[in-house]
Amino acid sequence: MAQILAALRLIVIVIITLILMPVQAVLVLLFPSQYSLIPIYFHSMLCRIIGFEIEVLGPVSHKRPTLFISNHSSYLDIIVLSSILPVSFVAKAEIAGWPLFGWLAKLQKTVFINRRRSDAKQHVDQVSRALHAGQNLVIFPEGTSSDHNRILPFKPTLLRVADYKVDGKHIDVQPVCISLLGVNGLPAGRFERPYYAWFGDVDLIPHLWTLLGLGRMQIRVEFFEPIRADQFENHKSMAQYCQNLISSAHSKALTGREPLSLPPQIALQPA
């Protein structure tokens, strides 16, 4: 039964993708400011087809541009966030060369960066150009995907782009937490989380095929109050603040209770 369900879902996804890809290509070419309309529609359809039931908590920033800071455990994070937000993503450069996924990323105006430390200034310049064009961006400051059981340390250098200003003011930075709550209505534990999480040496195609054969997944996306770079002493304290906030929310979502040991709070400077 799971194999039949996976095959049916895959066929529908392929058909929808083949229909909407050329439409998005024309939209990006002729009406670049409206590039996010099709991705939201497309990814919302994907979520329904795959069986994602998404619960959204908290206020969502509607300012343009906004920099969203999220935890990361899977390529599925992109589908989930893109079904809610008009955004582009900051991704590693090698994704641009992936068949299909690279094409879809380009059509969503993904900003591709090399992860070498020597290219840090170039990263900031690339992302700043996208922000200047009014693009909302998502950054995954862990720098890689986790097993979804915990949040990996945030890399402060990836938050340097938060220094970008519009009309003399720093842009809004909004922390976001993505958590898998359950599978088929039952709480998701360590055994179920790898169905969502894609990390380490796990092959993409088998992971996707297994996912398509499952029933439904319950996912929570929690948005926190926007912050700005000038509320922190440096990028390190800003990264730590976001990490603490998201880690606590993620732990609570997975266990249903407050973390046993809360990370130290970092006080915000007056806005």
C-alpha positions as CSV (number, residue, x, y, z in Angstrom):
1,M,0.0,0.0,0.0
2,A,2.8,2.4,0.9
3,Q,4.5,1.8,-2.5
4,I,1.2,2.6,-4.4
5,L,0.7,5.7,-2.3
6,A,4.3,6.9,-3.0
7,A,3.9,6.2,-6.7
8,L,0.6,8.1,-7.0
9,R,2.0,11.1,-5.0
10,L,5.1,11.2,-7.2
11,I,3.1,11.1,-10.4
12,V,1.0,14.1,-9.2
13,I,4.0,16.0,-8.1
14,V,5.8,15.5,-11.4
15,I,2.8,16.6,-13.4
16,I,2.3,19.8,-11.3
17,T,6.0,20.6,-11.4
18,L,6.1,20.2,-15.2
19,I,3.1,22.5,-15.6
20,L,4.3,25.3,-13.2
21,M,8.0,25.4,-13.9
22,P,7.6,27.1,-17.3
23,V,5.0,29.4,-15.8
24,Q,7.4,30.5,-13.1
25,A,10.2,30.9,-15.6
26,V,8.1,33.4,-17.6
27,L,7.0,35.2,-14.4
28,V,10.6,35.6,-13.2
29,L,11.6,36.9,-16.7
30,L,8.7,39.3,-17.3
31,F,7.5,40.2,-13.8
32,P,10.5,39.7,-11.5
33,S,8.9,41.5,-8.5
34,Q,6.1,38.8,-8.5
35,Y,8.5,35.8,-8.4
36,S,7.2,34.5,-5.1
37,L,3.5,34.0,-6.1
38,I,3.9,30.7,-7.9
39,P,6.3,29.2,-5.3
40,I,3.8,29.7,-2.5
41,Y,1.1,28.1,-4.5
42,F,3.3,25.3,-5.7
43,H,4.7,24.4,-2.3
44,S,1.3,24.7,-0.6
45,M,0.1,22.0,-3.1
46,L,3.2,19.9,-2.4
47,C,2.4,20.0,1.3
48,R,-1.2,18.8,0.7
49,I,0.0,16.1,-1.6
50,I,2.7,14.8,0.7
51,G,0.4,15.0,3.7
52,F,1.9,17.8,5.7
53,E,-0.5,19.3,8.2
54,I,1.2,22.6,9.2
55,E,0.4,24.5,12.4
56,V,1.6,28.1,12.3
57,L,2.2,30.0,15.6
58,G,3.3,33.5,16.2
59,P,3.3,36.8,14.2
60,V,4.8,36.6,10.7
61,S,6.8,39.6,9.5
62,H,5.3,41.2,6.4
63,K,8.0,43.8,6.0
64,R,10.2,43.6,2.9
65,P,12.9,42.7,3.1
66,T,12.9,40.4,6.2
67,L,15.7,38.0,7.0
68,F,14.3,34.7,8.5
69,I,16.6,32.6,10.7
70,S,15.5,29.0,10.9
71,N,16.7,25.6,12.2
72,H,17.4,23.1,9.5
73,S,17.1,19.3,9.4
74,S,15.9,18.6,5.8
75,Y,15.2,19.7,2.3
76,L,11.6,19.5,3.4
77,D,12.2,22.7,5.5
78,I,12.2,24.6,2.2
79,I,8.9,23.1,1.1
80,V,7.3,23.9,4.5
81,L,8.6,27.5,4.7
82,S,7.9,28.3,1.0
83,S,4.2,27.3,1.5
84,I,3.9,30.0,4.2
85,L,6.3,32.8,3.2
86,P,7.2,34.7,0.0
87,V,10.9,34.0,0.3
88,S,14.1,33.0,-1.3
89,F,16.8,30.9,0.3
90,V,20.5,31.2,0.9
91,A,22.1,27.8,-0.1
92,K,25.4,26.2,-0.8
93,A,26.6,26.7,-4.3
94,E,26.7,23.0,-5.3
95,I,22.9,22.8,-5.1
96,A,22.7,25.0,-8.2
97,G,24.1,22.0,-10.2
98,W,21.6,19.5,-8.9
99,P,19.1,18.2,-11.5
100,L,15.6,19.5,-10.9
101,F,16.3,20.7,-7.4
102,G,18.8,23.2,-8.7
103,W,16.4,24.4,-11.4
104,L,13.6,24.9,-8.9
105,A,16.0,26.7,-6.6
106,K,17.0,29.1,-9.4
107,L,13.4,29.8,-10.3
108,Q,12.8,30.8,-6.6
109,K,15.8,33.2,-6.8
110,T,18.0,31.3,-4.4
111,V,21.2,33.0,-3.4
112,F,24.0,30.4,-3.9
113,I,27.2,30.9,-1.9
114,N,30.5,29.1,-1.5
115,R,31.1,28.1,2.1
116,R,34.8,28.9,2.2
117,R,35.8,31.3,4.9
118,S,37.8,33.3,2.4
119,D,34.5,34.0,0.5
120,A,32.7,35.6,3.5
121,K,32.7,39.1,2.1
122,Q,31.4,37.9,-1.2
123,H,28.6,36.1,0.7
124,V,27.5,39.3,2.3
125,D,27.6,41.2,-1.0
126,Q,25.5,38.6,-2.7
127,V,22.9,38.5,0.0
128,S,22.9,42.3,0.3
129,R,22.1,42.6,-3.4
130,A,19.1,40.3,-2.9
131,L,17.9,42.2,0.1
132,H,18.3,45.5,-1.8
133,A,16.0,44.0,-4.5
134,G,13.4,43.5,-1.8
135,Q,13.7,39.8,-1.5
136,N,12.8,38.1,1.8
137,L,15.5,35.6,2.6
138,V,15.8,32.5,4.7
139,I,19.2,31.5,6.3
140,F,19.9,28.3,8.0
141,P,22.7,29.4,10.5
142,E,23.5,25.8,11.6
143,G,25.3,25.5,8.2
144,T,24.1,21.9,7.7
145,S,21.1,19.7,8.4
146,S,20.6,18.1,11.8
147,D,18.9,14.9,12.9
148,H,15.9,17.0,14.2
149,N,16.6,15.8,17.8
150,R,18.6,18.9,18.7
151,I,19.6,22.2,17.3
152,L,23.2,22.5,16.1
153,P,25.3,25.6,17.0
154,F,24.6,28.7,15.0
155,K,27.4,30.2,13.0
156,P,27.7,33.9,13.7
157,T,29.4,34.7,10.4
158,L,26.2,33.7,8.5
159,L,24.4,36.5,10.4
160,R,26.6,39.3,9.1
161,V,24.0,40.1,6.5
162,A,21.7,41.3,9.3
163,D,23.8,44.5,9.2
164,Y,22.0,45.5,5.9
165,K,20.0,48.7,6.3
166,V,16.9,50.1,4.5
167,D,16.4,53.8,4.8
168,G,19.1,54.0,7.5
169,K,17.5,51.2,9.6
170,H,18.6,47.7,10.1
171,I,16.3,45.1,8.5
172,D,14.0,42.9,10.6
173,V,15.4,39.5,11.5
174,Q,12.8,36.9,12.5
175,P,13.7,33.7,14.2
176,V,11.6,30.6,13.1
177,C,11.4,27.1,14.6
178,I,10.3,24.1,12.5
179,S,9.3,21.0,14.5
180,L,7.9,17.6,13.6
181,L,5.1,16.9,16.1
182,G,3.7,13.7,14.8
183,V,3.2,11.1,12.1
184,N,-0.4,10.0,11.4
185,G,-1.6,11.7,14.5
186,L,0.8,9.9,16.9
187,P,3.7,11.8,18.6
188,A,6.9,11.6,16.6
189,G,9.8,10.2,18.6
190,R,13.5,9.4,17.7
191,F,12.4,6.6,15.5
192,E,9.9,8.7,13.4
193,R,12.0,11.9,13.1
194,P,14.4,10.5,10.4
195,Y,11.3,10.2,8.2
196,Y,11.5,14.0,8.1
197,A,15.1,14.7,8.8
198,W,17.6,14.3,5.9
199,F,21.2,14.4,7.3
200,G,24.6,12.8,7.2
201,D,25.0,10.3,4.4
202,V,21.3,9.5,3.9
203,D,20.6,9.2,0.2
204,L,18.0,11.6,-1.1
205,I,15.9,9.4,-3.4
206,P,15.2,6.6,-0.9
207,H,14.4,9.2,1.8
208,L,12.0,10.9,-0.5
209,W,10.4,7.7,-1.6
210,T,9.8,6.5,2.0
211,L,8.3,9.9,2.9
212,L,5.9,9.7,0.0
213,G,4.7,6.3,1.2
214,L,3.8,7.6,4.7
215,G,0.4,8.9,5.7
216,R,0.4,12.4,7.2
217,M,2.8,14.4,9.2
218,Q,2.0,17.1,11.8
219,I,4.5,20.0,11.7
220,R,4.7,23.2,13.7
221,V,6.2,26.4,12.4
222,E,6.7,28.9,15.2
223,F,7.6,32.6,14.5
224,F,9.1,34.8,17.1
225,E,9.2,38.6,17.5
226,P,11.5,40.2,14.9
227,I,14.8,41.6,16.1
228,R,17.5,43.8,14.6
229,A,21.2,43.7,14.6
230,D,21.6,47.0,16.5
231,Q,19.9,45.3,19.5
232,F,23.0,43.2,20.0
233,E,26.7,43.8,20.8
234,N,27.9,41.6,17.9
235,H,26.9,38.8,15.5
236,K,27.9,36.2,18.1
237,S,25.5,37.4,20.7
238,M,22.7,37.7,18.0
239,A,23.4,34.1,16.8
240,Q,23.3,32.9,20.4
241,Y,20.1,34.7,21.1
242,C,18.4,33.1,18.1
243,Q,19.9,29.6,18.9
244,N,18.6,29.8,22.5
245,L,15.2,30.9,21.4
246,I,14.8,28.2,18.7
247,S,16.3,25.5,20.8
248,S,13.9,26.0,23.7
249,A,10.9,26.1,21.4
250,H,12.1,23.0,19.5
251,S,12.6,21.1,22.7
252,K,9.2,22.0,24.0
253,A,7.5,21.1,20.7
254,L,9.2,17.6,20.7
255,T,8.6,16.8,24.3
256,G,5.5,18.8,25.2
257,R,7.2,20.4,28.2
258,E,9.7,23.1,29.0
259,P,13.4,22.1,28.7
260,L,14.9,20.9,31.9
261,S,17.8,23.3,31.6
262,L,17.1,26.6,29.9
263,P,20.0,28.3,28.0
264,P,21.2,31.6,29.5
265,Q,19.1,34.6,28.3
266,I,20.7,37.3,26.3
267,A,19.2,40.7,27.0
268,L,18.1,42.8,24.0
269,Q,19.2,46.4,23.8
270,P,16.4,49.0,23.4
271,A,14.9,48.9,19.8
